[in-house]
Amino acid sequence: MTRGLRPILLALAVVCQLLLCGTGAYAQAPVEYRLSFPEPEHRWMQVEVTFPDLPAGPFELHMSRSSPGRYALHEFAKNVSELRATDTAGAALRLEPYGPSRWRITEHPSTVRVSYRVFGDRMDGTFLAIDSSHAHVNMPAALVWAAGLDRRAARVQFVRPGEGGWQVATQLFPTADPLTFTAPNLQYLMDSPSEFGTFELRTFSVGAASFRMAVHHDGTPQEVEAFARDAEKVVREAGAVFGELAPYDGGTYTFIADYLPWAARDGMEHRNSTIMTSGGSLRSTRDDLLGTLSHEFFHSWNVERIRPRTLEPFDLDDVNVSGELWLAEGFTNYYGPLVLARAGLQSLRDFTAEVGGMIVETITSPGRRVRSLEEMSRMAPFVDAATSMDRTDFPNSFLSYYTWGGALGTGLDLMLRERSDGRVTLDAVMRALWVQHGRSAAREPGYVDRPYSVDDVRRVLAEVSGDAAFAESVVTRFIQGRELPDYEHLLGLAGLLLRRARPGVASLGDLRLNDAEGGAQVAALVTPGTPAYDAGLEREDVIVGLGGAVVRRAADVSRLLVGMRPGATVALVYERRGQRLTRQVRLVESDLLEVVTFEEAGRPLSDAQRRFRAAWLSSPAGNAL
C-alpha cells in the first residue's frame, strides 16, 4: 500500500475496533457534532449536537471548565449563548441551569438535540479562535458534552463557510468524508484540537510513523519546508531518548501551528498531536518556535503516556491538581533544549544560557524557602494561565515547577552521569518510566493504563541507579524537600561555570524599578533577606535618595551603586504614600548569577570535561532514530 494511505487505514481500523468490537457501550450510536460558521468574520461558531440512545433519567449537559494540559479553571461556558434543546421533531425541551457550566433536562426522549453559539477570539493552546481565514478549535472551549456518556464515541462534522476551500488538521480519526472525523470517547475528543481553514501541509515519516505539519502563517512555503525538516530532526532525537517513538493511535502524529501576528505565544501537548501558536514568524522567531515544538513533542511520551496518577483521567469539570508536575512539565522543560542541542539545532552557548537560566532562577528564588518542588507542582491551578483580581506574594512564595523541575532534571542527569562514570543517565530513567508506565497499550485511546506516583519514580530511580538510598535522598531532599544539587560542581564536570554576573558591584538586592515622578518606583515585591527588604522598602515605594545623592529616575540607582562598595552603610531615602522615610542600609555584593562555558570565561577545558560534555550532548547510544 502507499505510505499516504496507510495511516488512514490504521485509523479506520482503530475506530472500527472501538465501535464494533467493544462492549455494548461502544455499540451505541455516537454523539454527533456539527460545526458551522455562518459569520466567521464575527468570531463565532454554530454548534449542533445530537445525543442518541440516552438512558432514562435526568440528562445532564456540561461545558468544560478546564482543558487537558491546563490545570486551572477557564469557565468556557462564558462564551456560550442561545443554548437550546429539542427532540427530533424540533419541540423544545426545558433546560434547567445549575451552576455556571451545567444544565439539566429532567424529562426527555431517547434522542436530544442541542444547539448554541460559541464565541472565540483567542488563538492559543486553550481557547477558541475564529476569523475569516480559519477556525482554531480547542474542543473544551467549543463543545458541550453529556454526563455519563464518557465512553461513548463521537462524530464531528466540519461545515465549510462558503467556498473557502478550508481543510481540517486534527488527531481525530478520519472517515471517508474529508470533513468528518470520529473520536472513541469523551477524553479523546476533548484532547483533540483541530485547525479548520487554509494552511500549508508538509509530511514526513520516521520508521512506521507518519507526521503531518499543518502551518497557518504569513510566510513562504520554503520556510515551512525548512521548519518541517528541522521538526523531523527533533522527532528522531527525542525518540532516541526512549529508544522508540510512542505508538501514535492510527500511526500518525500531527503538528498544528498558527504563526500569525495576532496569535498568543503558546504550545499545548495532546496524545497524538500538538498545537503551537505565536505572534512571531518562521522568519523572525524560528529558534523560539523550534523550542516550543521540541518541548511539546517530548510530551507525547512524558505526560501523554507516562502520566501521573493524579491526572488520569483528566477532570473536565474541575481544576486538576498534581504533585508530579516537576517531572511531567519540569523534566520536559529540560529535555526541550537538550533534544535541540543533540539534534544540532541549538548552539552550546544557547543551550548553556537556557539550562543555566533555569538553574540560576532556582538558586536565587525566595520561593524555595516557602514550598517544596512537590508543593510548587500543586500550585498549578493558581498559576497556569489562571486569572485573579487580587495581588499575591507569588514573586516571593512561588517558583515555577517548569523552572525548578527543569533545573532538577539537569542536576539529576549530571549526578547520575558522574556517579556511574557515564553509564547511567536521566535518559535511562525516562526510558524505564516509559517501559513500565507508558508503553503498555491502553484499553482505548484517550486513557493511560499504568499512571505513576512519586513512589513509582522513587522505585524506578532506585532500579536504574542501583542505589535505593540515592533514590530516597533525591526524593526527600530535592522533591519533597527544599534542597538543591551542588550545581557549581555538577556544571563544572561539563566545562560550564556558575559564577557571579557582577562581582564586586554593590547591591540593595534584586530590585525592579520604574521611572516615576520624583524618583524611582519599586515595581515588584522586594525579595526577603536583601538590604532593601530589611530597610522596609516595598512595592510602589519611590526611592528619592541614596548615599546622600538625589535619585530622579530608575537609572540613577544603578549608576550610584556602581560607585559604592559592598559592605558600606549608606542612607536610603524613599517615599510611601505621602510619608518620607530614611533608613541606613548595609550594601552587599550583587548576587546575580550566570552560567557560561569555560571557553567564554577564558578557562581551559580539560579532556575529562570535554568527554563528559560530548557524552551529555550526544544522542543516546551514539545515534538518533
C-alpha positions as CSV (number, residue, x, y, z in Angstrom):
1,M,0.0,0.0,0.0
2,T,1.1,3.6,-0.4
3,R,2.7,5.4,2.5
4,G,-0.1,8.1,2.5
5,L,-2.9,5.6,2.6
6,R,-1.5,3.5,5.4
7,P,-2.2,6.0,8.4
8,I,-5.8,6.4,7.2
9,L,-6.4,2.7,7.1
10,L,-4.8,2.2,10.5
11,A,-7.0,5.0,11.9
12,L,-10.1,3.4,10.5
13,A,-9.2,0.0,11.9
14,V,-8.9,1.6,15.4
15,V,-12.3,3.2,15.1
16,C,-13.9,0.0,13.8
17,Q,-12.5,-2.0,16.7
18,L,-13.7,0.5,19.2
19,L,-17.2,1.0,17.7
20,L,-18.0,-2.5,16.5
21,C,-15.9,-4.9,18.6
22,G,-16.1,-3.4,22.0
23,T,-18.6,-3.7,24.9
24,G,-22.2,-2.8,24.5
25,A,-21.5,0.8,25.4
26,Y,-19.5,1.2,22.2
27,A,-22.2,-0.3,20.0
28,Q,-24.5,2.6,20.9
29,A,-24.9,5.4,18.3
30,P,-22.2,8.0,18.6
31,V,-22.8,11.6,19.7
32,E,-23.0,13.7,16.6
33,Y,-21.5,17.2,16.4
34,R,-21.9,19.6,13.5
35,L,-19.7,22.7,13.5
36,S,-20.6,25.5,11.1
37,F,-19.5,29.1,10.6
38,P,-22.3,31.4,9.3
39,E,-20.3,34.6,10.1
40,P,-16.7,33.7,10.8
41,E,-15.7,37.3,10.5
42,H,-17.7,38.0,13.7
43,R,-15.7,35.3,15.6
44,W,-18.5,32.8,16.4
45,M,-19.3,29.2,15.6
46,Q,-22.7,27.5,15.4
47,V,-22.7,24.0,17.1
48,E,-25.5,21.4,16.7
49,V,-25.2,18.2,18.8
50,T,-27.3,15.1,18.7
51,F,-27.3,12.8,21.7
52,P,-28.9,9.5,20.7
53,D,-29.7,6.3,22.7
54,L,-30.0,8.2,26.0
55,P,-30.8,6.2,29.2
56,A,-33.8,7.1,31.2
57,G,-33.5,9.6,34.0
58,P,-32.3,13.3,34.1
59,F,-30.0,14.3,31.2
60,E,-27.0,16.5,32.3
61,L,-25.3,18.8,29.8
62,H,-21.9,20.2,30.7
63,M,-19.5,22.7,29.3
64,S,-15.9,22.0,30.3
65,R,-14.3,24.2,33.0
66,S,-10.7,23.1,32.3
67,S,-8.8,21.8,29.4
68,P,-6.3,18.9,29.0
69,G,-2.8,20.2,29.6
70,R,-4.0,23.2,31.6
71,Y,-4.6,22.9,35.3
72,A,-6.6,26.0,36.2
73,L,-10.3,26.8,35.6
74,H,-11.2,28.7,32.5
75,E,-15.0,28.6,32.6
76,F,-15.6,28.1,28.9
77,A,-19.4,28.5,29.3
78,K,-19.0,32.2,29.5
79,N,-18.8,32.3,25.7
80,V,-21.8,30.1,25.1
81,S,-25.1,31.8,24.1
82,E,-28.5,30.8,22.6
83,L,-28.4,27.4,24.1
84,R,-31.4,25.3,23.2
85,A,-32.5,21.7,23.4
86,T,-35.2,19.9,21.3
87,D,-36.5,16.5,20.5
88,T,-36.1,15.1,17.0
89,A,-39.3,16.8,15.8
90,G,-38.0,20.2,16.9
91,A,-40.2,20.5,20.0
92,A,-38.4,22.5,22.7
93,L,-37.1,20.7,25.9
94,R,-36.7,22.6,29.1
95,L,-33.0,23.2,30.0
96,E,-32.6,23.9,33.7
97,P,-29.2,25.6,34.5
98,Y,-27.5,24.6,37.7
99,G,-24.1,26.1,38.3
100,P,-22.3,28.2,35.6
101,S,-21.4,25.3,33.3
102,R,-24.2,22.7,33.7
103,W,-27.8,22.3,32.6
104,R,-30.3,19.5,33.3
105,I,-33.3,18.1,31.3
106,T,-35.5,16.3,33.7
107,E,-37.7,14.6,31.2
108,H,-36.5,13.8,27.7
109,P,-36.9,11.3,24.8
110,S,-34.2,8.9,23.8
111,T,-32.6,11.4,21.5
112,V,-31.9,15.0,22.4
113,R,-30.7,17.7,20.1
114,V,-28.8,20.8,21.4
115,S,-27.7,23.9,19.5
116,Y,-25.8,27.0,20.6
117,R,-23.4,29.7,19.5
118,V,-19.9,29.9,21.0
119,F,-17.7,33.0,20.6
120,G,-13.9,32.6,20.3
121,D,-11.2,35.2,19.8
122,R,-8.1,34.0,21.4
123,M,-5.6,31.9,19.4
124,D,-3.5,29.7,21.8
125,G,-3.4,26.2,23.1
126,T,-6.5,26.5,25.3
127,F,-9.2,28.7,23.7
128,L,-11.3,29.0,20.6
129,A,-10.4,31.4,17.8
130,I,-12.4,32.1,14.6
131,D,-11.9,34.5,11.8
132,S,-12.3,34.7,8.0
133,S,-9.3,32.5,7.4
134,H,-9.8,29.7,9.9
135,A,-11.3,28.1,13.0
136,H,-8.8,27.2,15.6
137,V,-10.8,24.8,17.8
138,N,-9.7,23.6,21.2
139,M,-12.5,21.3,22.0
140,P,-13.2,22.1,25.7
141,A,-13.7,25.7,24.7
142,A,-16.1,24.7,21.9
143,L,-18.2,21.6,22.7
144,V,-20.8,20.7,25.3
145,W,-21.0,17.1,26.4
146,A,-23.3,14.8,28.4
147,A,-22.5,13.4,31.8
148,G,-22.4,9.6,31.9
149,L,-21.5,9.3,28.2
150,D,-17.7,9.4,28.8
151,R,-17.1,6.2,26.9
152,R,-19.5,7.0,24.1
153,A,-17.9,7.6,20.7
154,A,-18.3,10.9,18.9
155,R,-18.6,12.0,15.3
156,V,-17.6,15.6,14.3
157,Q,-18.6,17.2,11.1
158,F,-17.0,20.5,10.0
159,V,-19.0,22.6,7.5
160,R,-17.1,25.0,5.2
161,P,-18.2,28.6,5.2
162,G,-19.0,29.4,1.6
163,E,-16.4,28.3,-1.0
164,G,-13.3,28.9,1.1
165,G,-11.7,25.6,0.5
166,W,-11.0,25.0,4.2
167,Q,-9.3,21.8,5.3
168,V,-9.0,20.1,8.6
169,A,-5.9,19.2,10.6
170,T,-6.6,17.1,13.6
171,Q,-5.7,13.9,15.6
172,L,-9.4,12.9,15.4
173,F,-9.8,9.7,13.3
174,P,-10.7,10.3,9.6
175,T,-13.6,8.9,7.7
176,A,-14.4,8.6,4.0
177,D,-15.7,12.3,4.2
178,P,-12.7,14.6,4.5
179,L,-14.7,17.0,6.7
180,T,-16.0,14.3,9.2
181,F,-14.0,12.7,11.9
182,T,-14.5,10.4,14.9
183,A,-13.3,10.0,18.5
184,P,-13.6,6.8,20.5
185,N,-14.6,8.6,23.8
186,L,-15.0,11.9,25.5
187,Q,-11.4,12.0,26.8
188,Y,-10.0,11.6,23.4
189,L,-12.5,14.1,21.8
190,M,-11.6,16.8,24.3
191,D,-7.9,16.2,23.8
192,S,-8.1,16.7,20.0
193,P,-7.6,20.3,18.9
194,S,-8.5,20.9,15.3
195,E,-7.4,23.5,12.8
196,F,-10.1,24.2,10.1
197,G,-9.0,26.6,7.5
198,T,-6.3,27.4,5.0
199,F,-2.9,26.1,5.9
200,E,0.2,24.6,4.3
201,L,0.7,20.9,4.9
202,R,4.0,19.0,5.0
203,T,4.5,15.4,5.8
204,F,7.4,13.1,6.6
205,S,7.9,9.6,8.0
206,V,10.1,8.2,10.8
207,G,10.0,4.4,10.9
208,A,6.4,3.2,10.6
209,A,5.0,6.5,11.9
210,S,3.7,9.4,9.7
211,F,4.0,13.0,10.7
212,R,1.9,15.9,9.4
213,M,2.7,19.6,9.9
214,A,-0.2,22.0,9.2
215,V,1.0,25.6,9.4
216,H,-1.3,28.6,9.2
217,H,1.1,31.6,8.7
218,D,2.0,34.6,6.6
219,G,5.5,33.4,5.5
220,T,6.7,31.4,2.5
221,P,6.4,27.8,1.5
222,Q,10.2,27.5,1.7
223,E,10.1,28.5,5.4
224,V,7.6,25.8,6.2
225,E,9.7,23.2,4.3
226,A,12.8,24.1,6.3
227,F,10.8,24.0,9.5
228,A,9.4,20.5,8.7
229,R,13.0,19.3,8.1
230,D,14.0,20.5,11.5
231,A,10.9,19.0,13.1
232,E,12.0,15.6,11.7
233,K,15.4,16.0,13.4
234,V,13.6,16.8,16.7
235,V,11.4,13.7,16.3
236,R,14.3,11.4,15.7
237,E,16.4,12.9,18.6
238,A,13.5,12.8,21.1
239,G,12.7,9.2,20.1
240,A,16.3,8.3,20.8
241,V,15.8,9.2,24.5
242,F,13.2,6.4,24.8
243,G,14.6,4.1,22.1
244,E,11.4,4.3,20.1
245,L,8.6,6.5,19.1
246,A,5.3,6.5,21.0
247,P,2.6,4.3,19.5
248,Y,0.5,7.0,17.9
249,D,-3.1,6.0,17.5
250,G,-3.6,5.4,13.8
251,G,0.1,5.6,13.2
252,T,0.1,9.4,12.7
253,Y,1.2,12.4,14.7
254,T,0.0,15.9,13.8
255,F,1.8,19.3,14.4
256,I,-0.7,22.2,14.2
257,A,0.8,25.6,14.1
258,D,-0.7,29.1,13.9
259,Y,2.1,31.7,13.5
260,L,0.4,35.0,12.9
261,P,0.8,38.5,14.5
262,W,-2.5,38.2,16.4
263,A,-1.8,34.8,17.9
264,A,-0.7,34.4,21.6
265,R,2.6,32.6,22.3
266,D,1.7,29.1,23.5
267,G,2.1,25.4,23.0
268,M,-0.1,22.5,24.2
269,E,0.6,18.8,24.0
270,H,-2.0,16.2,23.1
271,R,-2.0,12.4,22.7
272,N,-1.2,12.3,19.0
273,S,-0.7,16.0,18.2
274,T,0.4,19.3,19.5
275,I,-0.9,22.8,18.9
276,M,1.6,25.7,18.7
277,T,0.8,29.4,18.4
278,S,2.9,32.5,18.2
279,G,2.8,36.1,17.2
280,G,6.3,35.6,15.7
281,S,7.0,34.2,12.3
282,L,9.1,31.3,11.0
283,R,11.4,34.0,9.6
284,S,11.9,36.1,12.8
285,T,11.5,33.8,15.7
286,R,12.3,30.4,14.3
287,D,14.6,29.3,17.2
288,D,11.9,30.1,19.7
289,L,9.3,28.2,17.7
290,L,11.6,25.2,17.5
291,G,12.0,25.3,21.2
292,T,8.2,25.1,21.7
293,L,8.0,22.2,19.2
294,S,10.7,20.3,20.9
295,H,9.1,20.7,24.3
296,E,5.6,19.8,23.2
297,F,6.7,16.8,21.2
298,F,8.6,15.3,24.2
299,H,5.2,15.4,25.9
300,S,4.0,12.7,23.6
301,W,5.8,10.3,25.9
302,N,6.1,12.3,29.1
303,V,2.6,13.2,30.4
304,E,0.6,11.9,27.5
305,R,1.6,8.3,28.2
306,I,4.0,8.5,31.1
307,R,1.2,10.1,33.1
308,P,0.8,11.0,36.8
309,R,-2.0,9.1,38.5
310,T,-3.3,12.5,39.7
311,L,-4.1,13.4,36.1
312,E,-5.7,10.2,34.9
313,P,-8.4,10.6,33.8
314,F,-8.4,14.4,33.3
315,D,-11.3,16.1,35.1
316,L,-13.1,18.5,32.7
317,D,-15.3,19.8,35.5
318,D,-12.7,21.0,37.9
319,V,-9.1,22.0,38.5
320,N,-6.5,19.3,38.1
321,V,-4.0,19.1,41.0
322,S,-0.8,17.1,40.6
323,G,2.3,16.9,42.8
324,E,4.2,15.4,39.9
325,L,4.4,18.4,37.5
326,W,8.1,18.8,38.3
327,L,8.5,15.6,36.2
328,A,5.7,16.0,33.7
329,E,6.4,19.6,32.9
330,G,9.8,20.3,34.5
331,F,11.8,17.4,33.1
332,T,10.2,18.1,29.7
333,N,11.5,21.7,30.1
334,Y,15.0,20.3,30.5
335,Y,14.7,17.9,27.5
336,G,13.3,20.5,25.2
337,P,16.7,22.3,24.8
338,L,18.7,19.2,25.3
339,V,17.0,17.5,22.3
340,L,17.6,20.6,20.2
341,A,21.3,20.6,21.2
342,R,21.7,17.0,20.4
343,A,20.0,17.5,17.0
344,G,22.4,20.3,16.1
345,L,19.6,22.9,16.2
346,Q,20.8,24.8,19.2
347,S,24.3,26.1,19.9
348,L,26.3,25.2,23.0
349,R,26.0,28.9,24.1
350,D,22.2,29.0,23.7
351,F,21.8,25.6,25.4
352,T,24.0,26.8,28.3
353,A,22.0,30.0,28.6
354,E,18.7,28.1,28.7
355,V,19.5,25.4,31.2
356,G,21.7,27.9,33.1
357,G,18.8,30.3,33.3
358,M,16.6,27.7,35.0
359,I,19.4,26.8,37.5
360,V,20.1,30.5,38.3
361,E,16.4,31.3,38.8
362,T,16.0,28.2,41.1
363,I,19.1,29.1,43.2
364,T,18.0,32.7,43.7
365,S,14.3,32.3,44.1
366,P,12.9,33.1,47.6
367,G,10.0,30.8,46.9
368,R,12.1,27.8,47.8
369,R,12.0,28.9,51.4
370,V,8.2,28.6,51.4
371,R,7.4,25.5,49.4
372,S,9.0,22.3,48.2
373,L,9.1,21.3,44.5
374,E,6.2,18.9,45.0
375,E,4.2,21.7,46.7
376,M,5.0,24.0,43.8
377,S,3.6,21.5,41.4
378,R,0.3,21.6,43.3
379,M,0.1,25.3,42.9
380,A,-0.6,24.9,39.2
381,P,-4.4,25.7,39.4
382,F,-3.4,29.1,40.7
383,V,-0.7,30.0,38.2
384,D,-1.3,28.0,35.0
385,A,-2.9,30.8,32.9
386,A,-5.2,31.3,35.9
387,T,-6.6,34.8,36.5
388,S,-7.3,36.7,39.7
389,M,-8.0,40.3,40.6
390,D,-6.2,40.4,43.9
391,R,-2.4,40.7,44.3
392,T,-0.4,37.8,45.5
393,D,3.0,37.3,47.1
394,F,3.9,34.7,44.4
395,P,7.2,36.5,43.5
396,N,8.4,35.6,47.0
397,S,6.5,32.4,47.6
398,F,6.3,30.6,44.2
399,L,8.8,29.2,41.8
400,S,7.5,27.6,38.6
401,Y,7.6,23.8,38.5
402,Y,8.7,24.2,34.9
403,T,11.8,26.1,36.0
404,W,12.6,24.2,39.2
405,G,11.7,20.9,37.6
406,G,14.0,21.7,34.6
407,A,16.8,22.6,37.0
408,L,16.3,19.4,38.9
409,G,16.3,17.4,35.7
410,T,19.6,19.0,34.7
411,G,21.1,18.3,38.1
412,L,19.9,14.7,38.3
413,D,21.2,13.9,34.9
414,L,24.6,15.2,35.8
415,M,24.6,13.5,39.1
416,L,23.7,10.1,37.5
417,R,26.5,10.5,34.9
418,E,29.1,11.4,37.5
419,R,28.3,8.6,39.9
420,S,28.3,5.9,37.2
421,D,31.1,7.2,35.1
422,G,28.6,7.9,32.3
423,R,27.0,4.5,32.3
424,V,23.7,5.7,33.8
425,T,21.9,8.8,32.8
426,L,18.5,10.5,33.1
427,D,17.7,9.1,29.6
428,A,17.8,5.6,31.2
429,V,15.4,6.8,33.9
430,M,13.0,8.2,31.4
431,R,13.3,5.0,29.3
432,A,12.5,2.9,32.4
433,L,9.5,5.0,33.2
434,W,8.4,4.6,29.6
435,V,8.7,0.8,29.6
436,Q,7.0,0.4,33.0
437,H,4.3,3.1,32.8
438,G,3.9,4.5,29.3
439,R,4.5,1.8,26.6
440,S,1.7,-0.6,27.6
441,A,-1.2,-0.3,25.1
442,A,-4.2,1.4,26.7
443,R,-7.6,-0.3,26.5
444,E,-8.7,2.6,24.3
445,P,-7.2,5.8,23.0
446,G,-7.6,8.7,25.5
447,Y,-6.7,6.7,28.6
448,V,-3.5,5.5,30.2
449,D,-3.5,2.1,31.9
450,R,-0.5,2.4,34.2
451,P,-0.2,6.0,35.5
452,Y,2.6,6.6,38.1
453,S,3.0,8.1,41.6
454,V,6.1,9.6,43.2
455,D,6.6,6.2,44.9
456,D,6.9,4.7,41.4
457,V,9.5,7.3,40.5
458,R,11.5,6.5,43.6
459,R,11.4,2.8,42.8
460,V,12.4,3.3,39.1
461,L,15.2,5.6,40.1
462,A,16.5,3.1,42.6
463,E,16.3,0.3,40.0
464,V,18.1,2.3,37.3
465,S,20.8,3.8,39.6
466,G,21.2,0.5,41.6
467,D,21.1,2.6,44.8
468,A,17.9,2.8,46.8
469,A,19.4,5.2,49.3
470,F,20.4,7.6,46.5
471,A,16.8,7.4,45.1
472,E,15.3,8.1,48.5
473,S,17.7,11.0,49.0
474,V,16.7,12.6,45.7
475,V,13.0,12.4,46.5
476,T,13.2,13.5,50.2
477,R,15.8,16.3,49.7
478,F,15.1,17.7,46.2
479,I,11.5,16.9,45.5
480,Q,9.7,16.8,48.8
481,G,12.3,19.0,50.5
482,R,13.8,22.3,49.5
483,E,17.5,21.4,49.0
484,L,19.3,21.8,45.7
485,P,22.1,19.7,44.0
486,D,25.6,21.1,44.0
487,Y,25.2,22.9,40.7
488,E,28.6,24.6,40.7
489,H,30.3,21.2,41.0
490,L,28.0,19.4,38.6
491,L,28.1,22.0,35.8
492,G,31.9,22.1,36.1
493,L,32.0,18.4,35.1
494,A,30.9,19.6,31.6
495,G,33.0,22.7,31.5
496,L,30.2,25.1,32.5
497,L,30.9,27.7,35.1
498,L,28.3,29.0,37.6
499,R,29.6,32.4,38.7
500,R,28.6,35.9,39.9
501,A,27.5,38.0,37.0
502,R,28.6,41.3,38.6
503,P,31.4,40.6,41.0
504,G,32.4,43.5,43.3
505,V,29.3,45.6,42.4
506,A,27.3,46.9,45.4
507,S,23.6,46.0,45.6
508,L,20.5,46.6,47.5
509,G,19.1,43.3,46.2
510,D,17.3,42.4,43.0
511,L,15.0,45.4,42.6
512,R,12.7,46.1,39.7
513,L,12.5,49.9,39.3
514,N,10.5,52.2,37.0
515,D,10.8,55.9,36.4
516,A,8.3,57.8,38.5
517,E,7.6,61.4,39.3
518,G,10.2,62.5,41.8
519,G,12.3,59.3,41.8
520,A,12.5,55.5,41.1
521,Q,9.4,53.5,41.9
522,V,9.7,49.9,43.1
523,A,7.7,47.9,40.6
524,A,7.6,44.4,42.2
525,L,7.7,42.8,45.6
526,V,11.1,43.1,47.3
527,T,12.9,39.9,48.0
528,P,13.2,38.9,51.7
529,G,16.8,38.9,53.1
530,T,18.0,41.7,50.9
531,P,19.2,45.1,52.2
532,A,16.2,46.7,50.6
533,Y,13.8,44.3,52.3
534,D,15.5,44.8,55.7
535,A,15.1,48.6,55.2
536,G,11.4,48.2,54.8
537,L,11.3,49.1,51.1
538,E,8.3,47.6,49.3
539,R,6.4,47.7,46.0
540,E,5.2,51.2,45.0
541,D,7.6,53.0,47.3
542,V,9.6,55.7,45.5
543,I,13.3,55.9,46.1
544,V,14.4,59.6,46.1
545,G,17.8,59.4,47.6
546,L,20.8,57.0,48.0
547,G,24.1,57.6,49.8
548,G,23.4,61.3,50.1
549,A,22.7,61.8,46.4
550,V,19.3,62.6,44.8
551,V,17.5,59.9,42.8
552,R,15.4,61.3,40.0
553,R,14.9,58.2,37.8
554,A,15.5,54.4,37.9
555,A,18.9,54.6,36.1
556,D,20.2,56.8,38.9
557,V,20.1,53.9,41.4
558,S,22.3,51.6,39.3
559,R,24.7,54.5,38.5
560,L,25.1,55.3,42.2
561,L,25.6,51.7,43.3
562,V,28.5,51.3,40.8
563,G,30.4,53.9,42.7
564,M,29.8,52.3,46.1
565,R,31.4,49.2,47.6
566,P,29.9,46.1,49.1
567,G,29.8,46.3,52.9
568,A,29.3,50.1,53.0
569,T,26.5,51.5,55.0
570,V,24.5,54.3,53.3
571,A,21.3,56.3,53.7
572,L,18.3,55.1,51.7
573,V,15.5,57.7,51.4
574,Y,12.1,56.8,50.0
575,E,8.5,58.0,50.0
576,R,5.5,55.9,50.8
577,R,2.0,57.3,50.3
578,G,2.9,60.8,51.3
579,Q,5.5,59.8,54.0
580,R,9.2,60.2,53.6
581,L,11.4,57.6,55.3
582,T,15.2,57.4,55.8
583,R,16.9,54.1,56.6
584,Q,20.5,53.1,56.9
585,V,21.3,50.1,54.8
586,R,24.4,47.9,54.5
587,L,25.1,47.2,50.9
588,V,26.0,43.6,49.7
589,E,27.8,42.3,46.7
590,S,25.5,41.7,43.8
591,D,24.2,38.1,44.0
592,L,23.2,38.0,40.3
593,L,24.4,34.7,38.8
594,E,25.1,33.4,35.4
595,V,26.2,30.1,33.7
596,V,28.8,30.3,30.9
597,T,31.1,27.9,29.2
598,F,34.7,27.6,30.4
599,E,35.7,28.9,27.0
600,E,33.7,32.1,27.4
601,A,35.2,32.6,30.8
602,G,38.7,32.1,29.4
603,R,39.3,28.9,31.4
604,P,41.0,25.8,29.8
605,L,38.8,22.8,29.2
606,S,40.2,19.5,30.4
607,D,40.0,16.3,28.4
608,A,37.7,14.8,31.0
609,Q,35.4,17.8,30.8
610,R,35.4,17.6,27.0
611,R,34.5,13.9,27.1
612,F,31.7,14.5,29.7
613,R,30.2,17.3,27.7
614,A,30.3,15.4,24.4
615,A,28.6,12.4,26.0
616,W,25.9,14.6,27.6
617,L,25.1,16.5,24.4
618,S,25.3,13.5,22.1
619,S,22.4,11.1,21.1
620,P,21.9,8.2,23.5
621,A,23.9,5.2,22.5
622,G,25.6,7.4,19.9
623,N,22.8,7.6,17.4
624,A,19.3,9.0,16.9
625,L,16.3,7.1,15.4
